[in-house]
Amino acid sequence: MTQAVMERRQVLTFLGALAAAGFVVPQAAFANWDKPAFDAKTMDDALKALGAGAPANSGDVQIVASDIAENGAVVPVQAISRLPNTERIAILVEKNPNMLAAAFDMAPDTIPEVTARIKMGQTSNVMVLVKADGKFYAAAKEIKVTLGGCGG
């Protein structure tokens, strides 16, 4: 095992012990989650809740995903931003009951690429929303689902 893996395990064990002892409250980790965006019923409402309004389409925002997902319960999606000073990457699914599937805040020196396995209830447009230098950019791709994952 590498030194980095051992150190990571030690940190996680330590944090787990603090949580078990009541020193760290797990709810504190969710203090900044996007409840209004997660609860939004339309794409416009979700974008508004994320502060995006009408994001500009950009060739510097990329979605890497299969055109067809055989199982909507596990759809791998990679979001890549080539924009300088990327602050946040969010993945939204237009026809899901909750459109916001994932949101990632980027530290300044982080490579702005994320991969997530999302659920999709049906064939839908998937949007990657990127906030960079305080502005919002997006790219979208339709992914066809053959077996539903969100109650389908």
Phi and psi in degrees as GROMACS dihedral restraints (atoms count N, CA, C in turn):
[ dihedral_restraints ]
;  ai    aj    ak    al  type     phi  dphi    fc
    3     4     5     6     1   -76.3    20    10
    4     5     6     7     1   162.2    20    10
    6     7     8     9     1   -62.6    20    10
    7     8     9    10     1   -39.9    20    10
    9    10    11    12     1   -63.2    20    10
   10    11    12    13     1   -40.9    20    10
   12    13    14    15     1   -65.2    20    10
   13    14    15    16     1   -41.8    20    10
   15    16    17    18     1   -65.0    20    10
   16    17    18    19     1   -41.8    20    10
   18    19    20    21     1   -64.5    20    10
   19    20    21    22     1   -41.8    20    10
   21    22    23    24     1   -61.5    20    10
   22    23    24    25     1   -43.0    20    10
   24    25    26    27     1   -63.3    20    10
   25    26    27    28     1   -39.5    20    10
   27    28    29    30     1   -64.0    20    10
   28    29    30    31     1   -42.0    20    10
   30    31    32    33     1   -64.6    20    10
   31    32    33    34     1   -45.2    20    10
   33    34    35    36     1   -64.4    20    10
   34    35    36    37     1   -39.0    20    10
   36    37    38    39     1   -63.8    20    10
   37    38    39    40     1   -43.2    20    10
   39    40    41    42     1   -62.5    20    10
   40    41    42    43     1   -46.1    20    10
   42    43    44    45     1   -63.6    20    10
   43    44    45    46     1   -38.9    20    10
   45    46    47    48     1   -62.3    20    10
   46    47    48    49     1   -40.7    20    10
   48    49    50    51     1   -65.2    20    10
   49    50    51    52     1   -40.0    20    10
   51    52    53    54     1   -63.8    20    10
   52    53    54    55     1   -41.0    20    10
   54    55    56    57     1   -65.3    20    10
   55    56    57    58     1   -42.6    20    10
   57    58    59    60     1   -64.1    20    10
   58    59    60    61     1   -34.0    20    10
   60    61    62    63     1   -81.2    20    10
   61    62    63    64     1    -7.1    20    10
   63    64    65    66     1    89.1    20    10
   64    65    66    67     1     6.0    20    10
   66    67    68    69     1   -78.8    20    10
   67    68    69    70     1   -28.1    20    10
   69    70    71    72     1  -118.1    20    10
   70    71    72    73     1   123.8    20    10
   72    73    74    75     1   -94.1    20    10
   73    74    75    76     1   120.1    20    10
   75    76    77    78     1   -56.3    20    10
   76    77    78    79     1   -30.7    20    10
   78    79    80    81     1   -63.1    20    10
   79    80    81    82     1   -25.9    20    10
   81    82    83    84     1   -61.9    20    10
   82    83    84    85     1   -28.2    20    10
   84    85    86    87     1   -68.3    20    10
   85    86    87    88     1   -22.2    20    10
   87    88    89    90     1  -100.6    20    10
   88    89    90    91     1    14.7    20    10
   90    91    92    93     1   -60.1    20    10
   91    92    93    94     1   -32.1    20    10
   93    94    95    96     1  -106.3    20    10
   94    95    96    97     1    15.7    20    10
   96    97    98    99     1   -71.9    20    10
   97    98    99   100     1   154.9    20    10
   99   100   101   102     1   -91.4    20    10
  100   101   102   103     1    67.8    20    10
  102   103   104   105     1   -56.5    20    10
  103   104   105   106     1   -47.5    20    10
  105   106   107   108     1   -60.0    20    10
  106   107   108   109     1   -39.1    20    10
  108   109   110   111     1   -69.5    20    10
  109   110   111   112     1   -38.7    20    10
  111   112   113   114     1   -65.8    20    10
  112   113   114   115     1   -36.4    20    10
  114   115   116   117     1   -84.9    20    10
  115   116   117   118     1    -6.5    20    10
  117   118   119   120     1   -60.5    20    10
  118   119   120   121     1   142.6    20    10
  120   121   122   123     1  -101.8    20    10
  121   122   123   124     1   -11.5    20    10
  123   124   125   126     1  -129.8    20    10
  124   125   126   127     1   158.8    20    10
  126   127   128   129     1   -63.9    20    10
  127   128   129   130     1   -39.5    20    10
  129   130   131   132     1   -61.6    20    10
  130   131   132   133     1   -41.4    20    10
  132   133   134   135     1   -65.8    20    10
  133   134   135   136     1   -39.1    20    10
  135   136   137   138     1   -65.5    20    10
  136   137   138   139     1   -44.5    20    10
  138   139   140   141     1   -63.7    20    10
  139   140   141   142     1   -41.0    20    10
  141   142   143   144     1   -63.5    20    10
  142   143   144   145     1   -42.1    20    10
  144   145   146   147     1   -64.7    20    10
  145   146   147   148     1   -30.2    20    10
  147   148   149   150     1   -83.9    20    10
  148   149   150   151     1    -5.0    20    10
  150   151   152   153     1    86.6    20    10
  151   152   153   154     1    11.5    20    10
  153   154   155   156     1   -88.8    20    10
  154   155   156   157     1   -30.9    20    10
  156   157   158   159     1    62.9    20    10
  157   158   159   160     1  -117.2    20    10
  159   160   161   162     1  -114.0    20    10
  160   161   162   163     1    96.5    20    10
  162   163   164   165     1   -69.5    20    10
  163   164   165   166     1   150.5    20    10
  165   166   167   168     1   -79.8    20    10
  166   167   168   169     1   139.7    20    10
  168   169   170   171     1   -71.3    20    10
  169   170   171   172     1   140.8    20    10
  171   172   173   174     1  -142.1    20    10
  172   173   174   175     1   135.7    20    10
  174   175   176   177     1   -73.0    20    10
  175   176   177   178     1   -11.6    20    10
  177   178   179   180     1   -85.8    20    10
  178   179   180   181     1    -1.5    20    10
  180   181   182   183     1  -110.9    20    10
  181   182   183   184     1   128.9    20    10
  183   184   185   186     1  -131.5    20    10
  184   185   186   187     1   142.2    20    10
  186   187   188   189     1  -113.4    20    10
  187   188   189   190     1   128.4    20    10
  189   190   191   192     1  -114.5    20    10
  190   191   192   193     1   110.2    20    10
  192   193   194   195     1  -160.2    20    10
  193   194   195   196     1   155.4    20    10
  195   196   197   198     1   -66.7    20    10
  196   197   198   199     1   151.3    20    10
  198   199   200   201     1   -69.8    20    10
  199   200   201   202     1   -29.6    20    10
  201   202   203   204     1  -126.0    20    10
  202   203   204   205     1   128.0    20    10
  204   205   206   207     1  -105.6    20    10
  205   206   207   208     1   117.5    20    10
  207   208   209   210     1   -72.6    20    10
  208   209   210   211     1   -23.7    20    10
  210   211   212   213     1  -135.3    20    10
  211   212   213   214     1   111.3    20    10
  213   214   215   216     1   -66.7    20    10
  214   215   216   217     1   -13.4    20    10
  216   217   218   219     1   -72.0    20    10
  217   218   219   220     1   -24.1    20    10
  219   220   221   222     1  -141.3    20    10
  220   221   222   223     1    96.3    20    10
  222   223   224   225     1  -116.6    20    10
  223   224   225   226     1   108.5    20    10
  225   226   227   228     1   -73.9    20    10
  226   227   228   229     1   130.1    20    10
  228   229   230   231     1  -134.1    20    10
  229   230   231   232     1   129.7    20    10
  231   232   233   234     1  -111.4    20    10
  232   233   234   235     1   133.3    20    10
  234   235   236   237     1  -115.3    20    10
  235   236   237   238     1   129.3    20    10
  237   238   239   240     1  -127.7    20    10
  238   239   240   241     1   132.4    20    10
  240   241   242   243     1  -116.6    20    10
  241   242   243   244     1   128.8    20    10
  243   244   245   246     1  -102.6    20    10
  244   245   246   247     1     8.5    20    10
  246   247   248   249     1   -81.3    20    10
  247   248   249   250     1   135.8    20    10
  249   250   251   252     1   -67.9    20    10
  250   251   252   253     1   149.6    20    10
  252   253   254   255     1    60.1    20    10
  253   254   255   256     1    40.9    20    10
  255   256   257   258     1   -66.0    20    10
  256   257   258   259     1   126.4    20    10
  258   259   260   261     1  -101.8    20    10
  259   260   261   262     1   -32.3    20    10
  261   262   263   264     1  -155.2    20    10
  262   263   264   265     1   145.7    20    10
  264   265   266   267     1  -129.4    20    10
  265   266   267   268     1   129.5    20    10
  267   268   269   270     1  -126.7    20    10
  268   269   270   271     1   147.8    20    10
  270   271   272   273     1  -117.6    20    10
  271   272   273   274     1   124.6    20    10
  273   274   275   276     1  -122.9    20    10
  274   275   276   277     1   144.5    20    10
  276   277   278   279     1  -120.5    20    10
  277   278   279   280     1   115.4    20    10
  279   280   281   282     1   -57.9    20    10
  280   281   282   283     1   -42.4    20    10
  282   283   284   285     1  -100.7    20    10
  283   284   285   286     1    13.1    20    10
  285   286   287   288     1   -81.1    20    10
  286   287   288   289     1   153.7    20    10
  288   289   290   291     1   -58.3    20    10
  289   290   291   292     1   -36.9    20    10
  291   292   293   294     1  -119.1    20    10
  292   293   294   295     1   111.7    20    10
  294   295   296   297     1   -70.6    20    10
  295   296   297   298     1   -35.4    20    10
  297   298   299   300     1   -74.9    20    10
  298   299   300   301     1   111.2    20    10
  300   301   302   303     1   -91.6    20    10
  301   302   303   304     1   -34.2    20    10
  303   304   305   306     1  -163.6    20    10
  304   305   306   307     1   150.0    20    10
  306   307   308   309     1  -143.6    20    10
  307   308   309   310     1   135.2    20    10
  309   310   311   312     1  -129.0    20    10
  310   311   312   313     1   124.0    20    10
  312   313   314   315     1   -87.7    20    10
  313   314   315   316     1   133.9    20    10
  315   316   317   318     1  -103.1    20    10
  316   317   318   319     1   130.1    20    10
  318   319   320   321     1   -72.8    20    10
  319   320   321   322     1   156.6    20    10
  321   322   323   324     1   -55.0    20    10
  322   323   324   325     1   -36.2    20    10
  324   325   326   327     1   -98.5    20    10
  325   326   327   328     1    15.2    20    10
  327   328   329   330     1   -84.5    20    10
  328   329   330   331     1   140.1    20    10
  330   331   332   333     1   -71.9    20    10
  331   332   333   334     1   120.9    20    10
  333   334   335   336     1   -79.2    20    10
  334   335   336   337     1    68.5    20    10
  336   337   338   339     1  -136.9    20    10
  337   338   339   340     1   130.5    20    10
  339   340   341   342     1  -134.3    20    10
  340   341   342   343     1   152.0    20    10
  342   343   344   345     1  -128.7    20    10
  343   344   345   346     1   135.1    20    10
  345   346   347   348     1  -138.9    20    10
  346   347   348   349     1   153.1    20    10
  348   349   350   351     1  -105.5    20    10
  349   350   351   352     1   112.2    20    10
  351   352   353   354     1  -109.3    20    10
  352   353   354   355     1   163.7    20    10
  354   355   356   357     1   -99.7    20    10
  355   356   357   358     1   140.8    20    10
  357   358   359   360     1  -133.6    20    10
  358   359   360   361     1   127.8    20    10
  360   361   362   363     1   -79.3    20    10
  361   362   363   364     1   -25.0    20    10
  363   364   365   366     1  -162.6    20    10
  364   365   366   367     1   173.0    20    10
  366   367   368   369     1   -55.3    20    10
  367   368   369   370     1   133.1    20    10
  369   370   371   372     1  -161.5    20    10
  370   371   372   373     1   162.5    20    10
  372   373   374   375     1   -79.5    20    10
  373   374   375   376     1   135.4    20    10
  375   376   377   378     1  -111.1    20    10
  376   377   378   379     1   130.2    20    10
  378   379   380   381     1  -114.2    20    10
  379   380   381   382     1   135.4    20    10
  381   382   383   384     1  -104.4    20    10
  382   383   384   385     1   122.5    20    10
  384   385   386   387     1  -110.2    20    10
  385   386   387   388     1   127.3    20    10
  387   388   389   390     1  -121.7    20    10
  388   389   390   391     1   132.5    20    10
  390   391   392   393     1  -105.6    20    10
  391   392   393   394     1   120.9    20    10
  393   394   395   396     1  -139.2    20    10
  394   395   396   397     1   128.5    20    10
  396   397   398   399     1    53.5    20    10
  397   398   399   400     1    35.5    20    10
  399   400   401   402     1    79.4    20    10
  400   401   402   403     1     0.0    20    10
  402   403   404   405     1  -112.6    20    10
  403   404   405   406     1   157.8    20    10
  405   406   407   408     1  -111.3    20    10
  406   407   408   409     1   139.3    20    10
  408   409   410   411     1  -134.5    20    10
  409   410   411   412     1   154.8    20    10
  411   412   413   414     1  -146.6    20    10
  412   413   414   415     1   160.7    20    10
  414   415   416   417     1  -143.7    20    10
  415   416   417   418     1   148.7    20    10
  417   418   419   420     1  -134.7    20    10
  418   419   420   421     1   153.2    20    10
  420   421   422   423     1  -149.5    20    10
  421   422   423   424     1   137.5    20    10
  423   424   425   426     1   -83.5    20    10
  424   425   426   427     1   132.3    20    10
  426   427   428   429     1  -119.5    20    10
  427   428   429   430     1   123.9    20    10
  429   430   431   432     1   -86.1    20    10
  430   431   432   433     1   131.9    20    10
  432   433   434   435     1  -110.3    20    10
  433   434   435   436     1   127.3    20    10
  435   436   437   438     1   -95.7    20    10
  436   437   438   439     1   -25.6    20    10
  438   439   440   441     1  -133.9    20    10
  439   440   441   442     1   119.1    20    10
  441   442   443   444     1   -64.1    20    10
  442   443   444   445     1   154.8    20    10
  444   445   446   447     1  -124.6    20    10
  445   446   447   448     1   -19.4    20    10
  447   448   449   450     1  -105.2    20    10
  448   449   450   451     1    65.8    20    10
  450   451   452   453     1    81.3    20    10
  451   452   453   454     1    13.8    20    10
